[in-house]
Amino acid sequence: MDLIHGSLLDKILIFAMPLAARSILQQLFNSADVAVVGQFAGSRALAAVGR
């Protein structure tokens, strides 16, 4: 990848997309954890998962 020539915006987006995708997936995983623990465990376990 040539980082010297071309549009700066394109290069920033190429580097930012994996970070944004990771963040969204991590939030979905945490939401699923809270939903499952909240359904089957007590409030103390939910507080531990919710950080």
mmCIF file of the C-alpha atoms, coordinates in Angstrom:
data_MODEL
# 
_entry.id   MODEL 
# 
loop_
_atom_site.group_PDB 
_atom_site.id 
_atom_site.type_symbol 
_atom_site.label_atom_id 
_atom_site.label_alt_id 
_atom_site.label_comp_id 
_atom_site.label_asym_id 
_atom_site.label_entity_id 
_atom_site.label_seq_id 
_atom_site.pdbx_PDB_ins_code 
_atom_site.Cartn_x 
_atom_site.Cartn_y 
_atom_site.Cartn_z 
_atom_site.occupancy 
_atom_site.B_iso_or_equiv 
_atom_site.pdbx_formal_charge 
_atom_site.auth_seq_id 
_atom_site.auth_comp_id 
_atom_site.auth_asym_id 
_atom_site.auth_atom_id 
_atom_site.pdbx_PDB_model_num 
ATOM 1  C CA . MET A 1 1  ? 0.000   0.000   0.000  1.00 0.00 ? 1  MET A CA 1 
ATOM 2  C CA . ASP A 1 2  ? 1.386   3.358   -1.021 1.00 0.00 ? 2  ASP A CA 1 
ATOM 3  C CA . LEU A 1 3  ? 0.868   5.730   1.897  1.00 0.00 ? 3  LEU A CA 1 
ATOM 4  C CA . ILE A 1 4  ? 2.662   8.670   0.303  1.00 0.00 ? 4  ILE A CA 1 
ATOM 5  C CA . HIS A 1 5  ? 0.551   9.287   -2.800 1.00 0.00 ? 5  HIS A CA 1 
ATOM 6  C CA . GLY A 1 6  ? -3.199  9.649   -3.166 1.00 0.00 ? 6  GLY A CA 1 
ATOM 7  C CA . SER A 1 7  ? -6.060  10.704  -0.961 1.00 0.00 ? 7  SER A CA 1 
ATOM 8  C CA . LEU A 1 8  ? -5.438  10.878  2.773  1.00 0.00 ? 8  LEU A CA 1 
ATOM 9  C CA . LEU A 1 9  ? -9.105  10.237  3.579  1.00 0.00 ? 9  LEU A CA 1 
ATOM 10 C CA . ASP A 1 10 ? -9.053  6.852   1.829  1.00 0.00 ? 10 ASP A CA 1 
ATOM 11 C CA . LYS A 1 11 ? -6.044  5.720   3.824  1.00 0.00 ? 11 LYS A CA 1 
ATOM 12 C CA . ILE A 1 12 ? -7.534  6.868   7.122  1.00 0.00 ? 12 ILE A CA 1 
ATOM 13 C CA . LEU A 1 13 ? -10.751 4.967   6.389  1.00 0.00 ? 13 LEU A CA 1 
ATOM 14 C CA . ILE A 1 14 ? -8.855  1.819   5.452  1.00 0.00 ? 14 ILE A CA 1 
ATOM 15 C CA . PHE A 1 15 ? -7.059  1.860   8.797  1.00 0.00 ? 15 PHE A CA 1 
ATOM 16 C CA . ALA A 1 16 ? -10.134 2.893   10.833 1.00 0.00 ? 16 ALA A CA 1 
ATOM 17 C CA . MET A 1 17 ? -12.593 0.274   9.539  1.00 0.00 ? 17 MET A CA 1 
ATOM 18 C CA . PRO A 1 18 ? -11.071 -2.733  11.349 1.00 0.00 ? 18 PRO A CA 1 
ATOM 19 C CA . LEU A 1 19 ? -10.979 -0.759  14.600 1.00 0.00 ? 19 LEU A CA 1 
ATOM 20 C CA . ALA A 1 20 ? -14.614 0.264   14.238 1.00 0.00 ? 20 ALA A CA 1 
ATOM 21 C CA . ALA A 1 21 ? -15.669 -3.292  13.368 1.00 0.00 ? 21 ALA A CA 1 
ATOM 22 C CA . ARG A 1 22 ? -13.820 -4.674  16.388 1.00 0.00 ? 22 ARG A CA 1 
ATOM 23 C CA . SER A 1 23 ? -15.493 -2.170  18.661 1.00 0.00 ? 23 SER A CA 1 
ATOM 24 C CA . ILE A 1 24 ? -18.971 -2.999  17.353 1.00 0.00 ? 24 ILE A CA 1 
ATOM 25 C CA . LEU A 1 25 ? -18.390 -6.754  17.687 1.00 0.00 ? 25 LEU A CA 1 
ATOM 26 C CA . GLN A 1 26 ? -17.064 -6.328  21.223 1.00 0.00 ? 26 GLN A CA 1 
ATOM 27 C CA . GLN A 1 27 ? -20.146 -4.329  22.209 1.00 0.00 ? 27 GLN A CA 1 
ATOM 28 C CA . LEU A 1 28 ? -22.441 -7.007  20.738 1.00 0.00 ? 28 LEU A CA 1 
ATOM 29 C CA . PHE A 1 29 ? -20.555 -9.709  22.644 1.00 0.00 ? 29 PHE A CA 1 
ATOM 30 C CA . ASN A 1 30 ? -20.858 -7.762  25.901 1.00 0.00 ? 30 ASN A CA 1 
ATOM 31 C CA . SER A 1 31 ? -24.572 -7.188  25.305 1.00 0.00 ? 31 SER A CA 1 
ATOM 32 C CA . ALA A 1 32 ? -25.095 -10.907 24.755 1.00 0.00 ? 32 ALA A CA 1 
ATOM 33 C CA . ASP A 1 33 ? -23.198 -11.668 27.982 1.00 0.00 ? 33 ASP A CA 1 
ATOM 34 C CA . VAL A 1 34 ? -25.366 -9.255  29.963 1.00 0.00 ? 34 VAL A CA 1 
ATOM 35 C CA . ALA A 1 35 ? -28.557 -10.695 28.447 1.00 0.00 ? 35 ALA A CA 1 
ATOM 36 C CA . VAL A 1 36 ? -27.638 -14.307 29.244 1.00 0.00 ? 36 VAL A CA 1 
ATOM 37 C CA . VAL A 1 37 ? -26.329 -13.619 32.740 1.00 0.00 ? 37 VAL A CA 1 
ATOM 38 C CA . GLY A 1 38 ? -29.275 -11.366 33.500 1.00 0.00 ? 38 GLY A CA 1 
ATOM 39 C CA . GLN A 1 39 ? -31.670 -14.111 32.479 1.00 0.00 ? 39 GLN A CA 1 
ATOM 40 C CA . PHE A 1 40 ? -30.057 -17.006 34.351 1.00 0.00 ? 40 PHE A CA 1 
ATOM 41 C CA . ALA A 1 41 ? -28.027 -15.539 37.222 1.00 0.00 ? 41 ALA A CA 1 
ATOM 42 C CA . GLY A 1 42 ? -28.476 -13.059 40.018 1.00 0.00 ? 42 GLY A CA 1 
ATOM 43 C CA . SER A 1 43 ? -27.788 -9.375  40.263 1.00 0.00 ? 43 SER A CA 1 
ATOM 44 C CA . ARG A 1 44 ? -24.297 -9.867  41.706 1.00 0.00 ? 44 ARG A CA 1 
ATOM 45 C CA . ALA A 1 45 ? -23.246 -11.922 38.683 1.00 0.00 ? 45 ALA A CA 1 
ATOM 46 C CA . LEU A 1 46 ? -24.771 -9.322  36.392 1.00 0.00 ? 46 LEU A CA 1 
ATOM 47 C CA . ALA A 1 47 ? -22.792 -6.590  38.142 1.00 0.00 ? 47 ALA A CA 1 
ATOM 48 C CA . ALA A 1 48 ? -19.597 -8.601  37.644 1.00 0.00 ? 48 ALA A CA 1 
ATOM 49 C CA . VAL A 1 49 ? -20.245 -9.040  33.936 1.00 0.00 ? 49 VAL A CA 1 
ATOM 50 C CA . GLY A 1 50 ? -21.326 -5.457  33.362 1.00 0.00 ? 50 GLY A CA 1 
ATOM 51 C CA . ARG A 1 51 ? -17.960 -4.178  34.694 1.00 0.00 ? 51 ARG A CA 1 
# 
